[in-house]
Amino acid sequence: MINLLARALMMSTPLLYGSLSEVIAERTGMMVTAIEGIFLIGAWAGFVGAYQSGSLAIGILCAMGAGLMTAALYGWITIYLKQHQIVTGTAINILIAGVCSFLQRVIFGVPLVPLTVVQLKQIPIPLLHSIPFIGPILFKQNILFYLLFLLVPATYVVLYKTALGLAIRSAGENPEAVDVAGINVKRVRFLAVLFSGLMGGVAGAFYSIGYLGMFTTSIINGRGWIAFAICFLGNWNPIGALVGTIIFGLTEALAIFMQSSGGTFLPNELFIALPYILTIILTISRRSFNVPAKLGTPYEKEQ
Amino acid sequence: MKGKLRDILLINAVAVLLGLFVSGLMILLLKKNPLEAFGLLFTSMVRDRYTIGDIFVKATPLMFTALAFAFTYKANLFNIGAQGQFYIGALVAVSVSLRFPQKWALLLVLVLVVLSSGLWGAAIGYAKAKFKANEFLISMMSTYVALALMNYLLRTRLLETKGEYPQTDPLLESIWLPKLLAGTRLHVGFILAVVACLGIWVLLYKTALGFRIRAVGYNGEAAATSGINTGRIHIAAFFISGSLAGLAGFTEVNGVQHMLLQGFNPDIGSIGIGIAILANANPIGIIFASILFGALRVGGQIMGQRSQIPSSIIDLMQGFVMVFVIMGYFVRNELDRKRKIRKLLLEEGGVQ
């Protein structure tokens, strides 16, 4: 049971990176629909960086760089060329899928054995990890998990307690006012998209080098979209994203538990589909959505 | 209007060429000559009767999924779940065909596929109409649910009699879609797809329903005040969109694969979106854009078999083409704006 919960939280780590950054971006009015592609290229670049250099840290840096470049392309087309966010994201996701499988082949050819790296290690926090029950769940995880203890409150504070946060939120609610205040709306949005590229890259790297220790082209398989959905369900709020991620983590844990307990009265596939069904139900049942007013709309200065 | 069409054709042609050019640069990374690779790509497409026929075979399901996206797009709705509706269509097609393998049953299969995948889609439209739910998200998620359902059925109810792989028994030949040309895989589904494109064009531009759909897409609030029931339009648009995507499942199962297996055409939905973008969501344009992508897929597959260039180069080409086409939209909007300004200036000049 403890193992299961620990595993569930570990598996939710990248979802939280993704959904937190999606919250920031969407608050400025930018849906980052390229998130699936950003996760994928992060997973790929993270693996390649780590495999070639032998260092996981370099892998994560590569993942951030690749995520950043992908986000920059997405941001440039949607913000400065004013093209549709959903359409652009779809195209970029297809492009990235092609880029990753092609370059994987360019670099490694067709290897006879699967290429692997040693995954990120669990670092037990002294003392804390020996607390019964919560110790092994919360304090025997890898470094990317621990960083979330900083990241979640930091996003919350920045978003609600700082001038930067005010600019971010206003860019999505009332961009004209931001403009009048002398802040460049497009730049705020572009920077928020770049931030989600960095974080999405880390999230992707988590799957390849943090968890599996290898890369396959189907490694993300819709997880980027789940992070995207969690941002909606968490009502565009970092704390909401945290709660949403935990719910998803628990569903996943339940799925693993049901599968491994050998119960055959319910099919495996039902549990695989559970997070997606849950998203649909929550999307339908949530009444009071706090959608940023200008979400998805390009900003054009009045001339 | 004429200038607009010329812009679209010209800019999209440039975008396609740019996409191919950049993919060519990527081939250099493999230390291969891109010109030779492209030579091989194009000669592979038209190598013989079979490969030429296959271009249209590959274009067939793409027309359906592209139409599925384009149709809801006209109502300013986003159906990203064509892939899932395709799975539902394929599931129903294979189940009914296995149960009723007689020739007359083809029509029954067609009707049931349209109904089931249409209802799967309409449920998304209903969630949008009734609960103001985000259709983009729900349609996306519904794909994964449909995939899980398909995998489950392939493992249980639909599992082949040998019970070895998660796939169905092959369909009897009597329930196959009739061939169009001997020596190829080309089947009647291609005609069905072209007719669907033409039909959707007529529906959108020549009927009252089509007018309402476009009115809702253009300005939902204005459409609602003028008495259009937008909720009903959302449901209708999603029903039609879902059944179109389901038809891709029908033509792939009964026309090409003659069975259903795991990992069946996993990217047909997203490529459909790309084609719809390339065709500017125009049903007639979709016919040509699908044939172009079909040709790329055929050429790429053979190239992958005959040279050291992996067939993922096709995904790369498709991706670059789409991104350049979207950038092209910007150029087009700019040209359009300049043209309007020029016209205004001319008119002003005329007045003075």
Chai-1 contact restraints between the chains, C-beta under 6 A:
chainA,res_idxA,chainB,res_idxB,connection_type,confidence,min_distance_angstrom,max_distance_angstrom,comment,restraint_id
A,L81,B,F330,contact,1.0,0.0,6.0,A-B,restraint_1
A,Q83,B,I326,contact,1.0,0.0,6.0,A-B,restraint_2
A,Q83,B,Y329,contact,1.0,0.0,6.0,A-B,restraint_3
A,I86,B,F78,contact,1.0,0.0,6.0,A-B,restraint_4
A,V87,B,I277,contact,1.0,0.0,6.0,A-B,restraint_5
A,T88,B,I326,contact,1.0,0.0,6.0,A-B,restraint_6
A,T90,B,I273,contact,1.0,0.0,6.0,A-B,restraint_7
A,A91,B,M322,contact,1.0,0.0,6.0,A-B,restraint_8
A,A91,B,V323,contact,1.0,0.0,6.0,A-B,restraint_9
A,A91,B,I326,contact,1.0,0.0,6.0,A-B,restraint_10
A,I94,B,S270,contact,1.0,0.0,6.0,A-B,restraint_11
A,I94,B,G319,contact,1.0,0.0,6.0,A-B,restraint_12
A,L95,B,G319,contact,1.0,0.0,6.0,A-B,restraint_13
A,L95,B,V323,contact,1.0,0.0,6.0,A-B,restraint_14
A,A97,B,D315,contact,1.0,0.0,6.0,A-B,restraint_15
A,G98,B,S312,contact,1.0,0.0,6.0,A-B,restraint_16
A,G98,B,D315,contact,1.0,0.0,6.0,A-B,restraint_17
A,G98,B,L316,contact,1.0,0.0,6.0,A-B,restraint_18
A,G98,B,G319,contact,1.0,0.0,6.0,A-B,restraint_19
A,S101,B,S312,contact,1.0,0.0,6.0,A-B,restraint_20
A,F102,B,S312,contact,1.0,0.0,6.0,A-B,restraint_21
A,F102,B,L316,contact,1.0,0.0,6.0,A-B,restraint_22
A,R105,B,P310,contact,1.0,0.0,6.0,A-B,restraint_23
A,V106,B,L29,contact,1.0,0.0,6.0,A-B,restraint_24
A,V106,B,L30,contact,1.0,0.0,6.0,A-B,restraint_25
A,G222,B,Y144,contact,1.0,0.0,6.0,A-B,restraint_26
A,W225,B,M140,contact,1.0,0.0,6.0,A-B,restraint_27
A,A229,B,L137,contact,1.0,0.0,6.0,A-B,restraint_28
A,P267,B,Y152,contact,1.0,0.0,6.0,A-B,restraint_29
A,E269,B,A148,contact,1.0,0.0,6.0,A-B,restraint_30
A,E269,B,N151,contact,1.0,0.0,6.0,A-B,restraint_31
A,E269,B,Y152,contact,1.0,0.0,6.0,A-B,restraint_32
A,I272,B,A148,contact,1.0,0.0,6.0,A-B,restraint_33
A,A273,B,V145,contact,1.0,0.0,6.0,A-B,restraint_34
A,A273,B,A148,contact,1.0,0.0,6.0,A-B,restraint_35
A,Y276,B,M141,contact,1.0,0.0,6.0,A-B,restraint_36
A,Y276,B,Y144,contact,1.0,0.0,6.0,A-B,restraint_37
A,Y276,B,V145,contact,1.0,0.0,6.0,A-B,restraint_38
A,I277,B,V145,contact,1.0,0.0,6.0,A-B,restraint_39
A,T279,B,M141,contact,1.0,0.0,6.0,A-B,restraint_40
A,I280,B,I138,contact,1.0,0.0,6.0,A-B,restraint_41
A,I280,B,M141,contact,1.0,0.0,6.0,A-B,restraint_42
A,T283,B,A133,contact,1.0,0.0,6.0,A-B,restraint_43
A,T283,B,N134,contact,1.0,0.0,6.0,A-B,restraint_44
A,T283,B,L137,contact,1.0,0.0,6.0,A-B,restraint_45
A,T283,B,I138,contact,1.0,0.0,6.0,A-B,restraint_46
A,I284,B,A127,contact,1.0,0.0,6.0,A-B,restraint_47
A,I284,B,F131,contact,1.0,0.0,6.0,A-B,restraint_48
A,I284,B,A133,contact,1.0,0.0,6.0,A-B,restraint_49
